Amino acid sequence: MLSIEDLESACNASQRVDTPRHMVEPPELPFQATFYPFGFPAVITTNSGGVLKQYEELWGKFTKQHDTEPIRAEVQVVESNATECPPEPVYRYMQPLLMCVANADNYSIVDLECCHTKIVISRAALHHRVYAQYFLLGAAACCVATRYTTPVHAGCVALDGRGVLLCGDSGAGKSTLAYACARAGWTYVSDDGSFLLNGGTRRLVAGDCYKVRFRPSAAELFPEIAGLEITPRAAGKPSIELPTANMTHVASAQTTRVDFIVFLNRRISSPPRLVPYRRDVARHFMRQVLYGPAELLAVQYRAIERLLTADVFELRYTDLNWAVDRLRALVRDGR
C-alpha cells in the first residue's frame, strides 16, 4: 500500500498512480480446462498449470455422459513458508455452503445450490498429491454428490449387463470382493464409492472405474499387488492404489444398472449363504451419508427408494472364491 506521502509526491509530479491490488483480491486465473467427473462437466479455472495436471490425474480419464450445467471451480494457489502436509481439514455445513478448512492457506467453499466451488491451496500442499486431490481439489465433486447423484457407500460390479451393488461398513471387504469379481471376468465400476443417478427409473450408478484401492492386507490375496507402494490414505488409512488402465485382465465401465443390492457380512461364523436382507436397514444405511439443502435431500431420498426396488440380500461368507461364485449364481438365477 502506498503511503500518503508517496501519493502526494506522485500527484505533485503529475505522475500516474496505479492503485495496487488489494490484499484480499484474488489473483488472475488464466488457466482453464473442462473435466468430466463421473461423466458430469466441470470447468476448472486456476492460476497454476500444476493444478490442471492434478485434475488430469484425478478426473482426466472420465468421459462426458451428461449435458448438465457445468460445475465451476476456481482454484487459487498461494505461496506459503510451510513444507509439511497440512492437517486433516474440519468440515462445516452452513446451508447452502459446505466448508472444508485445514488452515489459512488450504480450504474450500462449495455452494451446493449454484454448483460453484472456491478452493485455496498452498503450493506446498500441492506436493502432497493424495492429500491435495482427496481433501481440496476434489471438493467440486460434492456438487455431483448432491445435485445430480446420490452417493452410496458401496462398490459395484456387473456381469452380463446386470449390476450388483456391494454394500457394507468400512473394512467389510467391498474393494476386495469387487476386484476379485473383476479378475473373474466381471465388469468393474467402483471399489467403495458409487453414485446413483437421481433422474430416471433405471437405477443407474456411476463410479470411479479407473482405480482400485486396497488395504495392504489384500496383497495376501492378490499376488499382482504384492510389493507395490503403500500410500497413506488422505484420511490416515494406508492403502495400495492400482490403476485399472494398467490391468489388461480387467474390464471396466463408468456406469451400470443395479439389479441386486448385497450387504457383505464376514463376521458371522455360520455356514456361508446368501439370504434376503431388510430394506429398512438398507434405507437407513444409505440415508446416513447424505447432506445438503432439504429440497435436494428429498430428491436423493426418492432416488434411494427407486434403488430399493432391486432385490436386497446379505452375503455371509469367509472364502472369497465362494463369494464370487455365489454372486455369479445370483446374477444367473436371480436368487
N, C-alpha and C positions, 0 to 999 in steps of 0.2 A: 504494500500500500504506500502511495506517495504521501509525503508529509505536506503540511500546509505551506511550509517554506519552499519546497520543491514546486508546488503548484503555482505559488506567487511568482517564482523566478521564471517558470515556463510561460506564464501569461504575460509577464512584463516584457519578455523577449519575443512575444508573439509566436511562440513555438507551439507545435501541435501536441496536444496532450491526449495520449491513448489511455483510456480507462482500463486498468488491468482487470483480468478475470477475477471475480470474487472467489474466495477460498472455498465456498460451498458449491460453486458452479461445477457441473460435471465436465469431464474432458470431451473433446470431439471423439466421435465414434465412427471412424472412416471405413472399418471393415464390416462386411455383411455377407451372410450366407444363409441358405434355407436348408433345413434338415427335416426328416420325417419320423420323429419318434413314434413307434408303434403304428406308423402309417399316417399320422396327422402332421400337417405342415407347421413348422416352427421357424420363424425368422429371427436370426441372431445378429445383433449389431454390437460392435466392441471396438476398443482402441488397441487391441492386441491380436496379431495374426496367430500367436500361440494359442489363444483361446479357441479360434476356429479349428485348429489342429486337434485340440482336445475334444471338441464336439464331433469332429470327423471320426475320431476313435469311439466316441460314446454312441453316436446315432447315425454315423455315415453309411452303414450297411442297410438300414431300413429303406424300403421303397414306399412311394406315395400310394395310399389306398383310399384316402378320403379327401373330399373337397371342402373341408370346413374352413371357417375363418382362421387365418394363421394365428397361432400363439406367437407372441412377441416377447423377446427377452433382450434387455440392454445389459451388457456386461462391462463394468469398469474395472480395469486392472490398475491398482495403486501400488506405489513403492512403499516399502517399509524396511526397517532395520532387522526384522525378525528373519531367522533362517529355519527354525524348527517348525514342525507341523502344528497348525492351530489346534486348539482344544475342540472336543466334540461339541457341536452347537446345542443351544437350547431352542425350543420352538414355542411360539406364542400365536394363538389364533384370535384376532380381533376382526370379526366379520366386516368386510369380506377379505381381510388381509391375513395371509399366513406368513409369519416372520421366522426366519432361521438366523440366529445370531451366535457367532463364535467369538468374535471380538470386534474392535472398532474398525478393523480393516478387512473383515471377512463376514459377510452377511447377505441375506437375500430377502426380498419382499415380493410376495406373489399376490396379485389382485385376482382372486378367483372369479369375480364377476365379469371383468373385461379381458381376462386371459392375458395379462401383461405382467412381466416379471422384471424386477430390477435387481441386479447382482453386483456386489462389490467384492473383489477378491484380490488379495495381495499377490505380488509376483512370487513371493516365497511360497505361498500356498499352492500355486500352480505347479511347482516342482514336485509336490506330493500328489501324484496323479489320481490314485484311488480316492483320496480324501476330497480333492477338488471336484471330481466328477460326481461322486456319490452325494456329498452334502451341499454343494453350491451350484455347480454348473447344471446339474440335473434337476434343479428346482423348477425349471419351466415345465417339466413333465407333470407337476402337480395339477396343472390345468387339464391335461389329458385325463388324470385320475379323478377329476371332479365333474367337469363339464361334459366330456364325451364318453367316458367309460366308468365302470365300477370296478375298483381294484379288488381282487380276491387273493388271499394268501394261499396260493396253490400252484403246483406245477401242472403242466398239460402236455399230453401226447395224443397221437391219433393213429389209428390203424384202419386201412381201407376206408378212409373218409369219415370215420366215427371217432369223436374225441372223448378222452377220459380226463377229467379234472381230478388231480391228486391233492387232496386237502389234508391239513394237519398242522399241529403246533411246530415251532422251530425245533429242529432235531428229529422230527418224525420220520425222515427218510425220503422226502419229496424229490430232492435233486438226485439222490442215488437211484431211486426207482425210475424216475423219468429217463435218466441216462441209460440205465440197464434196458429199458424198453427200446430206446433209440438204437442201442447196439444190436438188439434182436430184430431190427427191421422196421420199427415203428417210426413215425414222423415226430420229430421233436419240436415243441413250441415254446416251452419255458420250464425253468427249474423250480422256482418257488414264488414267482410273481406273475399273475395273469390278470388281464384287463378285459372285463366283459363289456361289449359294446352296448351302450344304453338304448339305442334305437332298434326297431325291428323285432321280429319274433323268432329268430333263428338260433338264439343262444350262441352267438359268435364271441370268441375270446381272441385277444391278441397277446403276444408275449415277446420277450427278447430271445429269439431263437438263435442268436448269433454267439452266445456263450453259455457255458455251464459252470456253475460254481460248486465246488465240493468242500466238505470238511477234510482235513488232512487224513483222517482215518479211512477215507474212501480209497486211498491207494492200496489198501489191503484187498479190495475187491476188483479194482481195475488196474492191471499191470501197466497200461499205457500212460497212466498219470504218475506212476512212481518216479521219484526223482525230480519232478517239476517243482519250481519255486513255490514256496508257501508265502503268500502275501497277507499281511494283516488286513482284515476287512475294515471298512470305514467305521463300522460300529464296534470294532475291537475284537471280532472273532476271526481267527486265522482261516484262510481258505486257499484252495487251488483253483485258479480260473483257467478254463480251457476254451479257446475259440472254436466254434463248430465249423468255421470255414476251413480249418486245418484237418478236419476229420472226413475223409472220403467215404467212410463206412456209415455216416450219419446223414439222414435226410432231415431237412428242417423246413418249417413254414411259419410265417408271421401270424397267421390266423387259422382257426379251425372251428367247426361247430362242436358244441359239447353235447354228447348223448348220455354220458354217465358221470356221476359225481361219486368219488370214492374217498372216504376218510381212512387214513392209514393208522394202524394200531399194531405196534410191535411190542407192547407192554404185556399183553395177555398171554399166559403160558398154555392156554387151551389149544387143542388141535387147530391148525390153520384152516381158515374158511372165509368165505365171502357171505355177509349177511346184510339184510336190509337195515338202513340206518334212519334215525329220526330226523325229519325235516325241520322240526322246531329248533333242534340243536344246531343243525346246519345253518338255519336262518340267522340265529344269534351269532354264530361263529363268523359269518360273512359281514354282518352289520357292524361288528365292533371295531373294525378298522376304518370306518368311513367318517368323514368330516366335511364341513362346508355349509353354505347357506341352506336354509330349510327347503327351498324350492328344488335345489339340486339333490339334496338328500332324498326327497320324495321320488325323484326320477330314479335314483340308484336303488331305492327300496323296491320299486316296481321292476327294475331290471333283475334284482335278486329273485323276486317271485317268478319271473319268467324262467330264470335259470333253474329254479327248483321244480319245474315241470319235468326235468330229466329225472331218471331213476337215481336214487341215492343209496349208497352201500357203505359198509365198513369192511375193510380188508384186514383180517387178523393173520399175521404171518411173522416168521423169523427168517425163512430161507428166501433169498432174493430171486432165484430162478423160479421157484414155485410161484412167487407173486406175479412175475411176468407171465408165466403160463396161465395163471388164473385170470388175469386181466384179458389175455388173448381169448380165453373161453367166454368171458363176459361179452366182449365185442362180437364174437361169433354167434353166440347163442342168446344174448340179451339177458342172461341171468347167471 
